[in-house]
């Protein structure tokens, strides 16, 4: 996909997104993705040699290999959203092998899925594409629904089935978030000891975060703080939803804030909102990948827009699942490749 194609997908929003210059947190303050990412960022950290090898395997695979950017296919929705609801539109993906095939044929850096999915085909594929094992889930059969992530496997199991990284979700702001922070931090420590990298799904869950006017689960200030907590417990990569608004701390009247967060460090522009998330990850030392979101009618346009915002903000990629696997294979690959093309296109620069 060419730069002209990217502009076409962005439509009327092309100028706003492609020509914006951040005057809040300038790009010169950021640690930006590049071919030397593992050496430059993690080579001076406390990560052991085996973790460095795993990180290099992750960053060195697929169409984005050795660019510092990531394209990951995540398919844990069989647990998180129920298998029937997730795979009804494309029953091929009830078969775990087809999930891996989509990631490989789509040129992804890695595939992220459950212990069951990855374990079922590990001997055939773990050496062909980096595996990321998502080890905790909301099982979604408890009634009424509660947002409690449960450990589905051990770090020893993750290591023995050939995973280069593990992933986990914490619902920050939920009733059990304190317990989950401790639980995941310990699991991440063990994962690092075993040589695996760590990815944290930094999501928010609290009924009070959604008001009559706005849903502050996607507020830049609150998600940014969730990201900051995530890198504090040694997440090597943060997965976060793209911010859609700001001022959650002020509107909900909790936590602490400084007006400069909203007047000097951020604006209402979507790239500035995303950059605030990046800044909370040690100015980008730990990379931000944004989620692709649910499947809909304009998936390729939405995916390209999200990728442009993430890249220009200083993020390092997308973790896109439903937009790809809920479509026929060729259409799914086309969407995944379109996202990758944004990161491969030099004209899409850091704002």
C-alpha positions, 0 to 999 in steps of 0.5 A: 500500500502506497502513501497515496493509498494511506491518504485515500483511506484516511479520507477527509481526516488525512491532513489532520492526521498526516500533517499534525505537529506535536507542540505538547511533548516534542518528538525529541524527548521520545525514545523512538522505535528503530532497528537497534531497539533491543540493544538501545533500550533493553541492553542497558536494562536489568533484563537477562540475556535470554529475555534479550534473545526473546525480544529480538526474536519478537522484533526480528520476525515478519514484514516489520522485522528489524524496524522496531515496530510490531504487528501482532495477531491476538486471538484470545477472544474464544475465552474473553468474548466466548468462542461462539460470539467470536468465531460465528462469522468465520468458524474456521477459527474454531480450529486453532491451527488456522489462527497460527496460519493467519499470523504467518501468512499475514506477515505478523511479528507474533501470534498471541493466544491462549495456552490451549490454542498455542499448546495444541500446535506448538510442536508444529509452529513454535519455531516458525513464528514467535508465540505469545501466551496470554495467561490470564482471562475473564472466563465470562461464565460467572453470572452475573459477569465480573471482571476478574482475570484468572490465571489459566497456566503457569510460567513454567508451562509457557516456557516449556511450550516454546513461547518467547513472551507472555501476556496478561490483562489487569483491569485497573480500577476494578474491585480486584485490581490491587490483587491482580497487580501483585499477581501479574508482577510476580508472574512477570518476574518469573517469566523474565527469570525463564527468559520470556518477554512480557506484554501487559493489556492495561485496561480500565474497568469501573462503572464510575469511569463511564458518565452520562457524557463520556466514557473515561475508560478511554481517557488519555490521563487515566489510561496513561496512568494505567500504562505507567503502572504497567511499566512499573511492574516490568512490562516490556510492551504495553497494549492499550486502547487508543484514547478518545477523550481526556480529563477523566481524573477531573470529571470523575473527581478521583486520583491526582492531576495537574492542570498542565497535564491538559494544557501543556502536556496534551491537547484534544488532537488524537495524536497528542492524546496517544503521545501522552500514553507514550510519555507515561511509558518512560517517554517510550522506553517501553513500547506502546501497541494500541488495540485494533478494536472490534470488527465493523463496516470500515475495518481497513480504514479504521485500522489504517487510521489507528496505525497512523495515530500510533506511529505518529504519536511515537508508538510501536505498532498494533495488536489487531485481531477481530478485524482480521480473523472475523473475515475470510482469510484473504480479507484478513491478511489484507487488513493486517498488511495495510496496517504493516504498510503504515509502519513501512511507509517513510512518509508517515513520520513522527509528529 
